């Protein structure tokens, strides 16, 4: 049905399918060779190089592979470059747990004007 829809003969379809499988097998074989070259260069640099440096190293050796190809080969080989150490974040000293004295004893109603001043500063960002 697909051949009829595309207007392609059955034999042409199966030829195309076979060629695709052959190309996939060829690529897999080619990748195995490239993985070995990549792994060797990576090991010579004590496993430190990532994809960018390894790409530059492989360019010097005469291999014209781009960074994405080298990344893919590294993934296939199960290798990765060394990560830089992250420094710890500066820690803030915990705020003191001492609270201000309650001078109004939680009584927020005033007897006369200008006797009791109360404010809500919860909208202010404090650390």
C-alpha positions in Angstrom: 0.0 0.0 0.0 2.9 2.4 0.8 4.6 1.7 -2.5 1.3 2.4 -4.3 0.8 5.6 -2.4 4.3 6.9 -3.1 4.3 5.6 -6.7 7.4 3.4 -6.1 7.9 -0.2 -7.2 8.3 -2.9 -4.6 11.8 -3.8 -5.6 12.9 -0.2 -5.4 11.5 0.1 -1.9 13.3 -3.0 -0.7 16.5 -1.9 -2.4 16.2 1.4 -0.5 15.5 -0.4 2.8 18.5 -2.7 2.3 20.8 0.2 1.6 19.6 1.9 4.7 20.5 -1.1 6.8 23.8 -1.4 5.1 24.5 2.3 5.8 23.6 1.8 9.4 25.9 -1.2 9.8 28.7 0.7 8.0 28.2 3.7 10.2 28.3 1.5 13.3 31.6 -0.1 12.2 33.0 3.3 11.3 31.9 4.6 14.7 33.7 1.8 16.5 37.0 2.8 14.9 36.4 6.4 15.7 35.5 5.6 19.3 38.8 3.9 19.7 40.8 6.8 18.4 38.7 9.2 20.6 39.2 7.0 23.7 43.0 6.8 23.0 43.3 10.6 22.7 41.2 11.1 25.9 43.3 8.6 27.8 46.6 10.2 26.8 45.3 13.4 28.4 44.5 11.6 31.7 40.8 11.7 31.0 40.6 15.4 31.6 39.7 16.7 28.1 36.1 17.4 27.3 34.5 17.5 23.8 36.0 20.9 22.9 39.6 20.2 23.8 39.4 16.7 22.5 38.1 18.0 19.1 41.0 20.3 18.9 43.4 17.5 19.8 41.9 15.2 17.1 42.2 18.1 14.6 45.9 18.2 15.3 46.1 14.5 14.7 44.5 14.9 11.3 40.9 13.9 12.0 38.3 16.5 10.8 35.4 15.7 13.1 33.3 18.5 14.5 32.5 19.0 18.2 29.1 17.4 18.1 30.5 14.3 16.4 33.2 14.0 19.1 30.5 14.5 21.8 28.5 11.7 20.3 31.6 9.5 20.2 32.4 10.3 23.8 28.8 9.4 24.7 29.1 6.1 22.8 32.4 5.3 24.6 31.0 6.2 28.0 33.7 8.8 28.7 33.5 12.4 29.8 35.8 15.2 30.6 36.8 16.3 34.1 34.5 18.8 35.8 35.7 21.9 37.5 35.3 21.9 41.2 32.6 24.2 42.4 33.3 26.3 45.3 30.8 26.4 48.1 28.4 29.3 48.3 29.1 31.8 50.9 27.0 31.0 53.9 25.1 33.6 55.8 25.2 33.6 59.5 21.9 32.5 60.9 19.9 35.5 62.2 19.8 35.7 65.9 16.8 34.1 67.4 16.4 36.9 70.0 13.2 38.9 69.4 12.5 42.4 70.3 10.7 42.9 73.6 6.9 43.2 73.4 6.4 46.7 74.9 2.6 46.8 74.2 1.9 43.3 75.6 0.0 42.5 72.3 -2.6 45.3 73.0 -2.9 47.1 69.7 -5.6 49.6 70.7 -4.6 53.0 72.0 -6.3 55.0 74.7 -5.7 58.3 73.0 -4.1 59.6 69.8 -0.3 59.6 69.5 0.1 57.1 72.4 0.7 53.9 70.5 2.4 53.5 67.2 2.2 50.2 65.3 3.4 49.3 61.9 3.3 46.3 59.7 6.6 45.8 57.8 5.9 42.3 56.6 5.9 43.6 53.0 9.6 44.6 53.4 12.1 42.0 52.3 14.4 41.2 55.2 17.1 38.6 55.6 
